[in-house]
């Protein structure tokens, strides 16, 4: 299927690796010009070069923490009229809620609620004026189901979802959509860090812990950045204009619910 977005311009945050890179790769495969972002300048440059070489589209790297207003300004300078915005950012590290200081809570909310809101505020009116906009926020399955130690991340991401519920309905009639991708257990560095921690706690090894957790997923495996990216590309497509305010769980059936 031709997704109808060839030539569109996209900003993909935190896209030097993992799920963000999966989204960037999928959009590039559909012919989108990209601005990519990551904290490690060398990794980001390598990613930009690889995507441009593979897909023959312009790819502009903007290095830095996307929560930094200066980095946001650089992203928007590189792509002042984006058609597509994919919000992504690292979440707070795992910790018991009793260990959360005021400063840690504020930082987590800035990372996973304030930052995407700032980028949406900066881009949504332009999208509406041009008659096309696709905003995809990568949140987490933990918005629906608790994950031990990720309470701050879950709360900030759920807060973003609730905050935008009214906002997205103000622009839907101008072909601007806002949706959410909720990854479950995806085969990323973050997952493997958790697997190593779980193995250490259980007194076993990484492979055993990975097999145990994969077996608990109805699909019997972890998800991939590639399939995650293709789901993102569809939500950004010309065919998805009647889909807005939706939370798409990409979890292999892990969330045990009928709705």
C-alpha angles and dihedrals in degrees: 000000000000104000093206097233102106108141094019118133120236137188112204114187123212091008106143090101145351123024094345091056090047089057092046092050092050094049091047090051087058091053101260121151107234142211107196129192141197141148097242107070095199094050091046094051091050091049092049092050093047094049093046092049093047098046107023096233131126111266120186119191121213111185126208145063108313089215089067109095090218091057091048089052090051091051091052092045089054091048110018095169107038120180092194131037121187110190115205133151140160115268130227115282120262113276138147111265089239088066094054111115123200089254092052092051092050091049092049092050091049092051099046106024113019097043097055090043091054092051092047091050089052095050112025099080092052090050090051093049091052093046099239133079137147120189119182121184117199105215125151145265084247087079084076103028130027121252114198112252095010097088094121093049091047093049095048093048093046088049091055090051093051094043093054095046092092096033095059092054090059092064104031092098090061095057095261116134132188119199140160134230114207111197119204120190103340125179096253137127090260091057093049092050087056091047091053091050091048092049091051092049092048094044093240136102136273096256093050093049091047091052091048094052095043090052090058091060114086090225088056095228146060120268124251132233089235096060090042089054093051090054089051092050091053092052087052093049132109087247095061099066092115093053115086137143092024130142109213111198113210099187111117090250095305094135101078102216140110092225 
